[in-house]
Amino acid sequence: MAHKEETFDIEYCNVVLFVTGYYSPEEKMVMYNSDLSGYPGAPAEFGIDKIQCGRQDIMDLLSGSQLDEIEQLILNTYYDHEY
């Protein structure tokens, strides 16, 4: 399923950032299909494509854990998830 690219402004470490990416909604767990298989489900995700501060893309300056924090901040703020 194709998802629309979206841009959000967030405050991270007292700096306003403009984060662009794609949202994938949560997929619910399926206990059993008709063939007795199941699906464990998947949490909601926001995949970041670009992070701008001013006019500069600063994504390469951030660590993996910082990117994870920013993704969770977007999910909690704009999509009403509790991570």
DSSP file (Angstrom, degrees, kcal/mol; ACC not computed):
  #  RESIDUE AA STRUCTURE BP1 BP2  ACC     N-H-->O    O-->H-N    N-H-->O    O-->H-N    TCO  KAPPA ALPHA  PHI   PSI    X-CA   Y-CA   Z-CA
    1    1 A M              0   0    0      0, 0.0     2,-0.3     0, 0.0     0, 0.0   0.000 360.0 360.0 360.0 128.5    0.0    0.0    0.0
    2    2 A A        -     0   0    0      1,-0.0     2,-0.4     0, 0.0     0, 0.0  -0.570 360.0-154.3 -79.0 138.0    1.5    3.4   -1.0
    3    3 A H        -     0   0    0     -2,-0.3     2,-0.3    21,-0.0    21,-0.1  -0.874  18.7-112.1-114.5 147.1    1.6    6.0    1.7
    4    4 A K        -     0   0    0     -2,-0.4    19,-0.5    19,-0.1     2,-0.3  -0.566  30.9-117.6 -78.4 135.2    1.6    9.7    1.3
    5    5 A E  E     -A   22   0A   0     -2,-0.3     2,-0.3    17,-0.1    17,-0.2  -0.547  38.7-172.8 -70.6 135.1    4.8   11.6    2.1
    6    6 A E  E     -A   21   0A   0     15,-2.8    15,-2.4    -2,-0.3     2,-0.4  -0.945  17.5-148.0-132.0 152.2    4.2   14.0    5.0
    7    7 A T  E     -A   20   0A   0     -2,-0.3     2,-0.3    13,-0.2    13,-0.2  -0.982  17.4-177.2-122.2 132.3    6.3   16.7    6.7
    8    8 A F  E     -A   19   0A   0     11,-2.7    11,-3.2    -2,-0.4     2,-0.5  -0.943  21.5-135.4-126.1 146.8    5.9   17.6   10.4
    9    9 A D  E     +A   18   0A   0     -2,-0.3     2,-0.3     9,-0.2     9,-0.2  -0.903  33.3 168.6-100.5 131.1    7.5   20.3   12.5
   10   10 A I  E     -A   17   0A   0      7,-2.4     7,-3.2    -2,-0.5     2,-0.6  -0.935  34.7-123.3-134.9 158.7    8.7   19.0   15.9
   11   11 A E  E     +A   16   0A   0     -2,-0.3     2,-0.4     5,-0.2     5,-0.2  -0.929  33.1 172.9-104.2 123.2   10.9   20.4   18.7
   12   12 A Y  E >  S-A   15   0A   0      3,-2.8     3,-1.1    -2,-0.6    -2,-0.0  -0.988  71.0 -10.6-133.0 121.8   13.8   18.1   19.5
   13   13 A C  T 3  S-     0   0    0     -2,-0.4    -1,-0.1     1,-0.2     3,-0.1   0.890 129.0 -57.1  55.0  42.0   16.5   19.2   21.9
   14   14 A N  T 3  S+     0   0    0      1,-0.2     2,-0.4    -3,-0.0    -1,-0.2   0.698 117.6 111.2  64.2  22.7   15.1   22.7   21.9
   15   15 A V  E <   -A   12   0A   0     -3,-1.1    -3,-2.8     2,-0.0     2,-0.5  -0.992  68.4-127.3-126.5 133.4   15.5   23.0   18.1
   16   16 A V  E     -A   11   0A   0     -2,-0.4     2,-0.3    -5,-0.2    38,-0.3  -0.688  32.5-174.3 -80.8 126.3   12.6   23.1   15.6
   17   17 A L  E     -A   10   0A   0     -7,-3.2    -7,-2.4    -2,-0.5     2,-0.6  -0.898  23.3-141.2-120.1 149.3   13.0   20.4   12.9
   18   18 A F  E     -AB   9  52A   0     34,-2.7    34,-2.9    -2,-0.3     2,-0.5  -0.952  24.7-166.6-110.8 112.8   11.0   19.7    9.8
   19   19 A V  E     -AB   8  51A   0    -11,-3.2   -11,-2.7    -2,-0.6     2,-0.4  -0.881   4.9-167.5-110.1 125.5   10.8   15.9    9.4
   20   20 A T  E     +AB   7  50A   0     30,-3.0    29,-3.3    -2,-0.5    30,-2.0  -0.922  31.4 106.9-113.5 134.6    9.6   14.4    6.1
   21   21 A G  E     -AB   6  48A   0    -15,-2.4   -15,-2.8    -2,-0.4     2,-0.4  -0.957  58.5 -75.4-176.8-165.0    8.7   10.7    5.8
   22   22 A Y  E     -AB   5  47A   0     25,-2.0    25,-2.8    -2,-0.3     2,-0.4  -0.944  29.5-141.4-123.2 137.8    6.0    8.1    5.4
   23   23 A Y  E     - B   0  46A   0    -19,-0.5    23,-0.2    -2,-0.4   -19,-0.1  -0.828  11.1-169.5 -98.5 132.9    3.6    6.7    8.0
   24   24 A S  E     - B   0  45A   0     21,-3.0    21,-2.6    -2,-0.4     3,-0.1  -0.985  22.5-133.2-118.7 118.7    2.6    3.0    8.1
   25   25 A P        -     0   0    0      0, 0.0    17,-0.0     0, 0.0    21,-0.0  -0.194  33.5 -83.0 -68.9 162.0   -0.3    2.2   10.4
   26   26 A E        -     0   0    0     18,-0.1     2,-0.5     1,-0.1    18,-0.1  -0.322  37.6-142.3 -60.3 142.5   -0.3   -0.6   12.9
   27   27 A E  B     -D   42   0B   0     15,-2.8    15,-2.2    -3,-0.1    -1,-0.1  -0.962  21.2-127.3-110.3 123.1   -1.2   -4.1   11.5
   28   28 A K        -     0   0    0     -2,-0.5    13,-0.3    13,-0.2     2,-0.2  -0.292  25.1-102.3 -70.5 150.7   -3.2   -6.1   13.9
   29   29 A M        -     0   0    0     11,-0.2     2,-0.5    12,-0.1    -1,-0.1  -0.470  27.5-151.7 -70.0 141.5   -2.3   -9.6   14.9
   30   30 A V  B     -E   39   0C   0      9,-2.7     9,-2.6     1,-0.2     3,-0.2  -0.975   3.9-164.2-116.1 116.7   -4.2  -12.5   13.3
   31   31 A M  S    S-     0   0    0     -2,-0.5     2,-0.4     1,-0.3    -1,-0.2   0.967  71.2  -2.8 -66.4 -52.6   -4.4  -15.6   15.5
   32   32 A Y        -     0   0    0      6,-0.1    -1,-0.3     7,-0.0     6,-0.3  -0.989  57.4-158.7-146.2 133.1   -5.4  -18.1   12.7
   33   33 A N    >   -     0   0    0      4,-3.5     3,-2.0    -2,-0.4     6,-0.0  -0.419  50.1 -89.0 -91.0 178.4   -6.2  -17.9    9.1
   34   34 A S  T 3  S+     0   0    0      1,-0.3    -1,-0.0    -2,-0.2    -2,-0.0   0.772 131.3  53.1 -62.7 -25.2   -8.3  -20.6    7.3
   35   35 A D  T 3  S-     0   0    0      2,-0.1    -1,-0.3     1,-0.0     3,-0.1   0.243 121.9-108.5 -93.5  14.8   -5.1  -22.5    6.6
   36   36 A L  S <  S+     0   0    0     -3,-2.0     2,-0.2     1,-0.3    -2,-0.1   0.556  81.0 125.9  69.5  11.9   -4.1  -22.4   10.3
   37   37 A S        -     0   0    0     -5,-0.0    -4,-3.5     1,-0.0    -1,-0.3  -0.513  40.9-164.2 -87.0 168.0   -1.4  -19.9    9.7
   38   38 A G        -     0   0    0     -6,-0.3    -7,-0.2    -2,-0.2    -6,-0.1  -0.782  16.4-129.5-138.8-176.4   -1.3  -16.6   11.6
   39   39 A Y  B     -E   30   0C   0     -9,-2.6    -9,-2.7    -2,-0.2     3,-0.1  -0.971   7.8-148.5-143.2 125.6    0.4  -13.2   11.5
   40   40 A P        -     0   0    0      0, 0.0   -11,-0.2     0, 0.0    -1,-0.1   0.614  43.2-131.1 -72.3  -9.8    2.1  -11.6   14.5
   41   41 A G        -     0   0    0    -13,-0.3   -13,-0.2   -11,-0.1   -12,-0.1  -0.198  13.7-112.6  85.3 176.7    1.2   -8.1   13.5
   42   42 A A  B     -D   27   0B   0    -15,-2.2   -15,-2.8    -3,-0.1     3,-0.1  -0.989  20.3-115.5-151.3 141.9    3.4   -5.0   13.2
   43   43 A P        -     0   0    0      0, 0.0     2,-0.1     0, 0.0    -2,-0.0  -0.322  43.9 -89.2 -73.2 161.7    3.6   -1.8   15.1
   44   44 A A        -     0   0    0    -18,-0.1     2,-0.3   -21,-0.0   -18,-0.1  -0.388  50.6-165.9 -64.3 148.6    2.9    1.6   13.5
   45   45 A E  E     -B   24   0A   0    -21,-2.6   -21,-3.0    -3,-0.1     2,-0.5  -0.974  23.9-156.3-138.4 151.7    6.0    3.2   12.0
   46   46 A F  E     -B   23   0A   0     -2,-0.3     2,-0.7   -23,-0.2   -23,-0.2  -0.953  18.5-154.8-125.5 112.2    7.1    6.5   10.6
   47   47 A G  E     -B   22   0A   0    -25,-2.8   -25,-2.0    -2,-0.5     2,-0.3  -0.773  13.0-140.5 -90.7 116.2   10.0    6.1    8.1
   48   48 A I  E     +B   21   0A   0     -2,-0.7   -27,-0.3   -27,-0.2     3,-0.1  -0.594  28.6 169.0 -81.2 131.1   12.1    9.3    8.0
   49   49 A D  E     +     0   0A   0    -29,-3.3     2,-0.3     1,-0.4   -28,-0.2   0.692  69.4   6.3-104.2 -32.5   13.4   10.4    4.6
   50   50 A K  E     -B   20   0A   0    -30,-2.0   -30,-3.0     9,-0.1     2,-0.4  -0.992  51.5-163.6-155.8 141.6   14.7   13.9    5.5
   51   51 A I  E     -B   19   0A   0     -2,-0.3     7,-2.9   -32,-0.2     8,-0.6  -0.984  18.6-167.8-128.7 120.2   15.2   16.1    8.5
   52   52 A Q  E     -BC  18  57A   0    -34,-2.9   -34,-2.7    -2,-0.4     2,-0.5  -0.883  16.9-173.2-113.3 140.4   15.7   19.8    7.9
   53   53 A C  E >  S- C   0  56A   0      3,-2.4     3,-1.7    -2,-0.4     2,-0.4  -0.975  80.4 -33.8-125.1 113.3   16.9   22.5   10.3
   54   54 A G  T 3  S-     0   0    0     -2,-0.5   -36,-0.1   -38,-0.3    -2,-0.0  -0.646 126.4 -34.0  68.5-127.8   16.6   25.8    8.5
   55   55 A R  T 3  S+     0   0    0     -2,-0.4     2,-0.4    -3,-0.1    -1,-0.2   0.326 118.3 100.4-104.7   6.1   17.3   24.9    4.9
   56   56 A Q  E <   -C   53   0A   0     -3,-1.7    -3,-2.4     2,-0.0     2,-0.7  -0.764  69.8-133.4 -99.4 136.9   19.8   22.2    5.7
   57   57 A D  E     +C   52   0A   0     -2,-0.4    -5,-0.3    -5,-0.2     3,-0.2  -0.792  28.6 174.2 -83.2 116.3   19.2   18.5    5.6
   58   58 A I    >>  +     0   0    0     -7,-2.9     3,-1.8    -2,-0.7     4,-0.5   0.226  41.0 112.9-109.6  12.6   20.8   17.3    8.9
   59   59 A M  G >4 S+     0   0    0     -8,-0.6     3,-1.4     1,-0.3    -1,-0.1   0.874  75.9  54.6 -56.3 -40.6   19.7   13.6    8.8
   60   60 A D  G 34 S+     0   0    0      1,-0.3    -1,-0.3    -3,-0.2    -2,-0.1   0.636 101.3  60.9 -70.1 -12.5   23.3   12.4    8.4
   61   61 A L  G <4 S+     0   0    0     -3,-1.8     2,-0.3     2,-0.1    -1,-0.3   0.593  91.6  83.3 -87.3 -11.3   24.4   14.3   11.5
   62   62 A L  S << S-     0   0    0     -3,-1.4     2,-0.1    -4,-0.5     0, 0.0  -0.691  77.1-123.9 -98.7 146.4   22.0   12.4   13.8
   63   63 A S     >  -     0   0    0     -2,-0.3     4,-2.3     1,-0.1     5,-0.2  -0.314  29.6-105.3 -78.6 167.0   22.7    9.0   15.3
   64   64 A G  H  > S+     0   0    0      1,-0.2     4,-2.1     2,-0.2     5,-0.1   0.878 122.0  51.6 -59.8 -39.6   20.4    6.0   14.9
   65   65 A S  H  > S+     0   0    0      2,-0.2     4,-2.1     1,-0.2    -1,-0.2   0.860 108.8  50.8 -69.1 -33.7   19.1    6.4   18.5
   66   66 A Q  H  > S+     0   0    0      2,-0.2     4,-2.3     1,-0.2    -2,-0.2   0.901 109.4  50.7 -68.0 -40.0   18.3   10.0   17.8
   67   67 A L  H  X S+     0   0    0     -4,-2.3     4,-2.5     2,-0.2    -2,-0.2   0.905 109.7  51.2 -62.5 -40.8   16.4    9.1   14.6
   68   68 A D  H  X S+     0   0    0     -4,-2.1     4,-2.5     2,-0.2    -2,-0.2   0.914 109.3  50.3 -61.3 -43.2   14.5    6.5   16.6
   69   69 A E  H  X S+     0   0    0     -4,-2.1     4,-2.3     1,-0.2    -2,-0.2   0.907 111.0  48.8 -61.6 -42.0   13.6    9.1   19.3
   70   70 A I  H  X S+     0   0    0     -4,-2.3     4,-2.2     2,-0.2    -2,-0.2   0.904 110.2  51.2 -66.3 -41.8   12.4   11.5   16.5
   71   71 A E  H  X S+     0   0    0     -4,-2.5     4,-2.4     1,-0.2    -2,-0.2   0.932 112.1  46.6 -59.8 -45.7   10.3    8.8   14.9
   72   72 A Q  H  X S+     0   0    0     -4,-2.5     4,-2.7     1,-0.2    11,-0.2   0.884 109.5  54.7 -65.0 -37.9    8.6    8.0   18.3
   73   73 A L  H  X S+     0   0    0     -4,-2.3     4,-2.3     2,-0.2     5,-0.2   0.904 109.6  47.4 -61.3 -41.9    8.0   11.7   18.9
   74   74 A I  H  X>S+     0   0    0     -4,-2.2     4,-2.9     2,-0.2     5,-0.7   0.929 112.5  48.7 -65.6 -45.5    6.2   12.0   15.6
   75   75 A L  H  X5S+     0   0    0     -4,-2.4     6,-1.7     1,-0.2     4,-1.1   0.915 115.7  43.9 -60.8 -42.6    4.1    8.9   16.3
   76   76 A N  H  <5S+     0   0    0     -4,-2.7     4,-0.3     4,-0.2    -1,-0.2   0.866 121.5  38.5 -70.4 -36.7    3.2   10.1   19.8
   77   77 A T  H  <5S+     0   0    0     -4,-2.3    -2,-0.2    -5,-0.2    -3,-0.2   0.912 130.0  22.1 -82.7 -45.3    2.5   13.7   18.7
   78   78 A Y  H  <5S+     0   0    0     -4,-2.9    -3,-0.2    -5,-0.2    -2,-0.1   0.669 130.1  36.3-102.8 -19.5    0.7   13.3   15.4
   79   79 A Y  S  <<S-     0   0    0     -4,-1.1    -3,-0.2    -5,-0.7    -4,-0.1   0.325  98.2-121.3-119.8   7.1   -0.7    9.8   15.3
   80   80 A D        +     0   0    0     -4,-0.3     2,-0.3    -6,-0.2    -4,-0.2   0.870  59.4 146.2  57.4  43.2   -1.7    9.3   18.9
   81   81 A H        -     0   0    0     -6,-1.7     2,-0.7    -9,-0.1    -1,-0.2  -0.788  45.4-137.7-104.1 154.5    0.5    6.3   19.6
   82   82 A E              0   0    0     -2,-0.3   -10,-0.0     1,-0.1    -6,-0.0  -0.848 360.0 360.0-114.7  94.3    2.1    5.6   23.0
   83   83 A Y              0   0    0     -2,-0.7    -1,-0.1   -11,-0.2   -10,-0.1   0.336 360.0 360.0-118.3 360.0    5.7    4.4   22.5
